[in-house]
Amino acid sequence: MRQILVLLLMTSVFAVPATLHAQTWPARPVRIVVPFPPGGTGDLLGRLAAREMQAALGQPVVVENRAGAGGAIGSDAVAKSEPDGYTLVLSNIASQAIGPAVNPKIPYDAVKDFTHIGLIAAVPSGIVVAANGPFASLNAVLEKARSAPGAVRFGSNGNGTSSHVKLEILKRVTKADITHVPYKGSAPATADLIGGQIEGLIAAVPDVGRNERLRMIAITSETRAARWPNVPTVKELGLAPVTASNWFGLSGPAGIPAAVADRINAALVAGLNAPELAERLRDLGTEPNKMDRAAYTAMVAADVARWAEVVRAANIKVD
């Protein structure tokens, strides 16, 4: 009996800190690592989410850009941080799904090494050309690529990124000989497209959709976007395998207490559905969501498996 009492006492003693931690969290600012340079879609969405979450959490939510290796450097740093809920990462299709599929040297498991918390947004990609250029449609681009192999150059956000893999799928499906030109983000690629150094670009719609010097000739969403009703989907053009969204969410290192992770999710969902941010998300080609932790975790795991198979079947490698 005495041994049982001692065991119960020890159990209660060790349970108290975890309970108190969940009740008092957050006691200091929360940091979101955006594993990309400032100015892109990921940076924008991370900062919008951080701004709205502050009110719900009662503490500052600060954003830190830690770019490199297609998002892998910042993601790996967070995976190895303390699982206390104070360090999060903008998880995304590039660093969580496509990156590990094309680069086996990435040092983390995109599912097991993270506590996945919630989806911020899933935005489609736009296939764009210069507005003053010779191409009025994707078919025109593909015809040129077939008649002059290698002459059509398409930019991407970098080797192994979502835009690179979508370009490889487009080439594989259409049998068009398009030259891949990797950049360090969509901004320099856009500048070269406008300047005539490349003929096309695949990038997240928020990066290219509002640029008057670009012409969007296709979109990778399942249906036409409300903000761009005249732009056909790749599915309409007979290119269904290119259909894909660029998703961004919040994750932390594996082992964050469930109560803390649930509170972060609640703050995120509340912020995303605030009227001002909800309208801003619609302007970016997406809708606010109320995805819970379990649903986001399942979504990440499913996309990790999907892109691993896509990359394997297409024999896509980092070049």
ABEGO torsion letter per residue (X at the ends): XAAAAAAAAAAAAAAAAAAAAAAAOBABBBBBBBABBBGBAAAAAAAAAAAAAAAAAGBBBBBBBBBEGGGAAAAAAAAABBBAGABBBBBBAAAAAAAAAABAABABBAAAABBBABBABBBBBBBBBBAABABABAAAAAAAAAABBGABBBBBAEBGBAAAAAAAAAAAAAGBBBBBBBBBEAAAAAAAAAAGABABBBBBAAAAAABAABBBABBABABBBAABAABBBAAAAGAAAABBBBBBBBBBBBGBBAAAAAAAAAAAAAAAABAAAAAAAAAAGBBBBABBAAAAAAAAAAAAAAAAAAAAAAGBBBX
